[in-house]
């Protein structure tokens, strides 16, 4: 994850601990997750969420 987002492993650990990160760092991590097939779902009254993008075979 860290290498895909071009951030340090410590930055990923800080994210996992719930610490505040710079917006550009959050954007880099989100971009890496989206490139790996994660889709972020906007909050619709029931809370935000994530799901995996379907592959062409699905």
Secondary structure, DSSP 8 states (H G I E B T S, - for coil): -HHHHT--HHHHHHHHTT----HHHHHHHHHHHHHTTEEEE---SS--EEEE---TT-
